[in-house]
Amino acid sequence: MYAISDQEFTHFQRFIFDAAGISLSPAKKALVCGRLAKRLEARRLSSYGAYFSLVTGGTDAAETQLAIDLLTTNETYFFREPRHFELLTREARGAGGKEAGARARPGQPFRVWSAASSTGEEAYTIAMVLHECLEGRPFEVVGTDISTRVVARARTGHYSEQRGRQIPPAVRKRYCLKGLGPQAGTFLVERELRQHVRFQHANLNAPLPDLGAFDAVFLRNVMIYFNGETKRQVVTRVLAQLKPGGVLFVGHSESLHGIDVAVTAVVPSVYRKV
């Protein structure tokens, strides 16, 4: 195992903060060391300092993106924080109050953004919920993540059976195809549902691509990695994509306290854009 010096770790703290707005505590030194060690070996480099020079030198964009991918935490699962999906069902059905009704336009899809979609479990959960409750009415789910590696994986819709253990049995039976033979122990999100979901790369800490406007946004378990100013910038950027009257979901351990934005609290961790 390569050893990483305090100075080299500080360089990578700055690197991932500048790239993604993520603040790595000193306790993450072993994580940085472990995740990047294989890249040093693959590139035949003798130190983390040499690897830092490579990813910040502007000559290898692919390696820079790979380093970002490796230093980004991607933890998610299907139907995480299920209360949010109950509220999403109410919103999609137009039962979320006057604001929700005012947003509804006949023939227009109900659009939801999974703003840190990781390997796609959240985005596909949203799609399952909307397909169940909208009963044939159009909808679209957009999933974005800073990691191109997890975006590519999300597009496949292919998971181990263990990853789907939180999916209600009836929902799993309807939307998940059980793997057979060489694919035993896995499942595939069925094609019809996948057609409602698209994934693309986006960095919440930078100007966003043209994603369009959304009726609901999930920005969950992301802000815990940001400092106060970065959090404010990200929330402002994300809310610009949310329609007036739309709802923003954050993690149960997160809040918008101290951030001056035009929202009202619906319930803890759920906000409506004014």
Sequence and secondary structure as in RCSB ss.txt:
>XXXX:A:sequence
MYAISDQEFTHFQRFIFDAAGISLSPAKKALVCGRLAKRLEARRLSSYGAYFSLVTGGTDAAETQLAIDLLTTNE
TYFFREPRHFELLTREARGAGGKEAGARARPGQPFRVWSAASSTGEEAYTIAMVLHECLEGRPFEVVGTDISTRV
VARARTGHYSEQRGRQIPPAVRKRYCLKGLGPQAGTFLVERELRQHVRFQHANLNAPLPDLGAFDAVFLRNVMIY
FNGETKRQVVTRVLAQLKPGGVLFVGHSESLHGIDVAVTAVVPSVYRKV
>XXXX:A:secstr
     HHHHHHHHHHHHHHH     GGGHHHHHHHHHHHHHHTT S HHHHHHHHHSSS HHHHHHHHHHHS   
  TT STHHHHHHHHHHTT S HHHHHH  TT  EEEEETT TTSHHHHHHHHHHHHHHTT  EEEEEEES HHH
HHHHHHTEEEGGGGTTS HHHHHHHEEE  GGGTTEEEE HHHHTTEEEEE  TTS       EEEEEE S GGG
S HHHHHHHHHHHHTTEEEEEEEEE TT   TT   SEEEEETTEEEE 
